[in-house]
Amino acid sequence: MDSPFVIGVAGGTGSGKTTVTDRVIATVGAARVSVLAQDCYYRSQPDVPPDVRRRVNYDHPDAFDWELLLEHLDVLRKGEDVRAPIYDFTLHDRSPDSQLVVAAPIVVVEGILALYDPALRDRMHLKVFVDTDADVRFIRRLERDVRERGRSSESVIEQYLTWVRPMHLQFVEPSKRYADVIIPHGGRNEPALDMLAARIRAL
């Protein structure tokens, strides 16, 4: 297989990155897309007490295992499958299980800081930033974390004000300058998603 076409999809928490990734998959077919979700690549911390893990700043670049993410992307670029980690957000640590990511002609790297690291950007052919209003993103995160990650509303609000918002302004928002395509209004911007799909088909 020729070296795959790598797409980076970045944006703030709850911006609609998964919706954009799903549109890429719908455009070319699931069998032709490999997805590396940055959320799976938080650093393993089994020796850190649970109460300390809960207080880690997971929106800072240092929270991610960049080396492993780059290694797995390079393996996929060679046309080989990888076993991606699974992160347990209820325990704030990696699960002992892993998930198979099958090599495909298109690789999507999706995450809040997908456009942050220069080495990662250098491997991308198309860089997308999903731009959504802060209030919409916060509501989506609140609903998701309570529903899927077993968090209380109070803990989500505290985390957002303490870490998420400051890190977004410091690291996520500035990475927008590296984007080839900016999608305003997130995953609900159908005209922008249609344009992205058309560009992917052309490429």
Backbone torsions as a table, in degrees:
resi	resn	phi	psi	omega
1	MET	NA	136.5	174.5
2	ASP	-64.2	160.9	179.5
3	SER	-57.1	131.8	-174.5
4	PRO	-71.3	160.2	175.8
5	PHE	-84.2	120.6	-173.7
6	VAL	-103.7	127.3	179.8
7	ILE	-117.3	128.1	173.1
8	GLY	-99.4	132.6	178.7
9	VAL	-124.0	108.4	-177.3
10	ALA	-117.6	172.7	179.4
11	GLY	149.8	163.7	-178.0
12	GLY	-65.2	167.3	177.4
13	THR	-57.4	132.1	178.7
14	GLY	73.0	16.4	-176.3
15	SER	-79.3	-23.1	-177.6
16	GLY	115.5	21.9	-179.0
17	LYS	-61.3	-41.4	-179.7
18	THR	-65.6	-36.9	177.3
19	THR	-63.0	-41.2	178.0
20	VAL	-65.5	-43.2	177.8
21	THR	-60.6	-42.2	178.0
22	ASP	-61.8	-34.6	178.5
23	ARG	-68.2	-37.5	175.6
24	VAL	-60.3	-45.3	180.0
25	ILE	-63.0	-42.5	179.9
26	ALA	-66.2	-28.6	-177.5
27	THR	-71.2	-42.4	-173.0
28	VAL	-114.7	-10.0	179.8
29	GLY	100.7	140.0	-175.1
30	ALA	-60.6	-33.3	-177.7
31	ALA	-69.7	-13.6	-177.0
32	ARG	-105.3	8.8	-176.8
33	VAL	-131.5	129.4	168.5
34	SER	-105.0	138.6	-179.2
35	VAL	-120.4	124.8	170.7
36	LEU	-108.5	107.8	179.7
37	ALA	-88.1	121.4	-177.3
38	GLN	-60.3	-28.5	178.5
39	ASP	-58.2	-24.2	179.7
40	CYS	-78.5	-12.9	-170.8
41	TYR	-107.8	28.8	167.7
42	TYR	-65.6	148.0	-178.3
43	ARG	-63.6	142.2	174.8
44	SER	-72.5	137.4	-178.6
45	GLN	-144.0	57.4	-176.3
46	PRO	-66.6	-23.0	-178.1
47	ASP	-90.0	-0.7	-179.9
48	VAL	-91.7	129.1	-179.8
49	PRO	-57.7	146.2	-177.4
50	PRO	-54.9	-39.5	-178.4
51	ASP	-68.0	-28.7	175.9
52	VAL	-76.1	-40.3	178.8
53	ARG	-58.9	-35.2	-179.1
54	ARG	-65.9	-22.1	-175.9
55	ARG	-100.4	5.2	179.1
56	VAL	-70.6	144.4	176.4
57	ASN	-82.8	96.4	-175.5
58	TYR	-83.2	1.4	178.2
59	ASP	-103.6	2.4	177.2
60	HIS	-89.9	145.4	179.1
61	PRO	-54.5	-31.1	-178.3
62	ASP	-66.6	-13.4	-179.2
63	ALA	-76.2	-12.9	-173.4
64	PHE	-102.7	149.1	176.2
65	ASP	-91.5	81.8	-175.6
66	TRP	-64.3	-36.6	-178.1
67	GLU	-60.7	-44.7	-179.5
68	LEU	-69.1	-39.7	178.7
69	LEU	-61.5	-44.9	178.3
70	LEU	-65.1	-40.0	178.8
71	GLU	-60.9	-45.8	-179.3
72	HIS	-67.0	-38.1	177.6
73	LEU	-63.8	-41.0	179.5
74	ASP	-65.5	-35.9	176.9
75	VAL	-64.6	-44.6	177.7
76	LEU	-63.1	-36.0	178.8
77	ARG	-66.1	-23.0	175.8
78	LYS	-84.4	-3.4	-179.6
79	GLY	87.6	18.2	-179.0
80	GLU	-112.2	148.2	179.4
81	ASP	-74.0	159.3	175.8
82	VAL	-133.3	160.7	171.6
83	ARG	-106.3	103.2	-178.1
84	ALA	-82.2	146.3	177.6
85	PRO	-68.3	160.2	173.2
86	ILE	-116.8	127.3	-178.5
87	TYR	-101.4	129.8	179.4
88	ASP	-94.9	103.6	-175.5
89	PHE	-73.9	-16.2	176.0
90	THR	-77.3	-26.3	179.5
91	LEU	-104.5	-8.1	-177.0
92	HIS	57.3	44.4	178.1
93	ASP	-161.8	166.0	178.8
94	ARG	-69.7	143.5	172.4
95	SER	-75.9	152.4	174.6
96	PRO	-68.0	-15.0	179.4
97	ASP	-84.8	167.6	175.0
98	SER	-140.0	171.4	-178.5
99	GLN	-129.7	140.1	-179.0
100	LEU	-78.1	127.9	172.1
101	VAL	-113.6	113.1	-174.7
102	VAL	-84.8	135.0	178.6
103	ALA	-59.6	142.1	-177.3
104	ALA	-150.7	167.4	-178.7
105	PRO	-65.3	-21.9	177.9
106	ILE	-124.5	134.2	175.4
107	VAL	-119.7	127.1	176.1
108	VAL	-107.7	123.6	172.9
109	VAL	-103.9	113.8	-171.0
110	GLU	-121.4	129.6	178.0
111	GLY	172.3	166.9	-176.1
112	ILE	-61.2	-31.6	-176.9
113	LEU	-116.3	30.5	-177.9
114	ALA	-62.6	-24.4	179.7
115	LEU	-105.0	11.3	-175.4
116	TYR	-80.5	-45.2	-171.3
117	ASP	-84.2	125.6	-178.4
118	PRO	-60.1	-40.2	-179.3
119	ALA	-64.0	-36.0	178.1
120	LEU	-70.3	-43.5	179.0
121	ARG	-61.0	-37.2	-178.2
122	ASP	-62.8	-21.2	-179.2
123	ARG	-91.0	-2.1	-175.2
124	MET	-97.6	143.3	175.2
125	HIS	-97.3	-25.1	179.7
126	LEU	-142.8	126.7	-177.1
127	LYS	-116.0	123.7	-175.0
128	VAL	-119.2	135.8	173.9
129	PHE	-119.8	125.9	-179.8
130	VAL	-96.5	113.9	-170.9
131	ASP	-108.3	114.9	-176.0
132	THR	-134.7	145.5	-179.2
133	ASP	-56.7	145.6	-174.6
134	ALA	-61.5	-39.2	-177.9
135	ASP	-66.4	-37.6	177.8
136	VAL	-65.9	-43.1	179.9
137	ARG	-63.2	-41.4	-179.7
138	PHE	-64.0	-43.7	179.9
139	ILE	-61.8	-42.9	179.0
140	ARG	-63.1	-41.8	179.8
141	ARG	-66.0	-41.5	179.2
142	LEU	-59.5	-48.2	-179.9
143	GLU	-62.8	-43.3	-178.2
144	ARG	-65.9	-47.0	-175.0
145	ASP	-68.0	-34.0	177.3
146	VAL	-72.1	-42.1	-175.7
147	ARG	-76.1	-43.3	-169.7
148	GLU	-105.5	-22.8	-172.0
149	ARG	-118.0	9.8	173.4
150	GLY	66.0	28.0	-179.5
151	ARG	-94.8	155.7	172.5
152	SER	-87.2	157.6	178.4
153	SER	-59.5	-40.1	-178.5
154	GLU	-62.7	-41.4	-178.7
155	SER	-68.8	-36.3	179.2
156	VAL	-65.8	-43.6	179.9
157	ILE	-64.1	-44.1	179.4
158	GLU	-62.0	-44.8	179.9
159	GLN	-63.7	-39.3	-178.8
160	TYR	-63.0	-46.3	-177.5
161	LEU	-72.2	-34.3	-176.2
162	THR	-80.0	-43.0	-171.9
163	TRP	-120.2	-51.6	-167.6
164	VAL	-61.6	-53.0	-177.5
165	ARG	-63.8	-48.2	178.9
166	PRO	-61.2	-39.6	-179.4
167	MET	-70.2	-33.1	176.0
168	HIS	-61.3	-46.3	-178.1
169	LEU	-68.5	-33.1	-176.1
170	GLN	-83.8	-37.3	-171.5
171	PHE	-120.5	-44.1	-173.2
172	VAL	-74.3	-54.8	-177.6
173	GLU	-57.5	-43.9	178.9
174	PRO	-62.5	-24.6	-179.4
175	SER	-70.2	-11.7	178.8
176	LYS	-61.1	-26.0	-177.9
177	ARG	-64.0	-20.7	-178.3
178	TYR	-89.6	-4.6	-174.0
179	ALA	-74.3	142.0	170.2
180	ASP	-83.1	-32.2	-178.5
181	VAL	-132.9	129.3	174.7
182	ILE	-113.3	125.8	-179.9
183	ILE	-105.5	102.4	177.5
184	PRO	-73.8	153.2	178.0
185	HIS	66.6	16.3	169.0
186	GLY	64.7	-149.6	-173.3
187	GLY	-71.0	-4.1	180.0
188	ARG	-96.5	2.2	-179.8
189	ASN	-87.5	83.7	-175.3
190	GLU	-61.1	-43.5	178.7
191	PRO	-59.3	-41.7	179.3
192	ALA	-66.8	-39.5	178.2
193	LEU	-65.8	-37.7	177.3
194	ASP	-64.6	-39.3	178.2
195	MET	-65.7	-40.1	177.7
196	LEU	-63.7	-44.2	179.0
197	ALA	-60.5	-41.5	179.4
198	ALA	-65.0	-38.5	178.9
199	ARG	-66.1	-40.1	179.2
200	ILE	-64.7	-42.7	177.7
201	ARG	-59.7	-43.1	-178.5
202	ALA	-64.8	-40.4	-178.2
203	LEU	-72.8	NA	NA
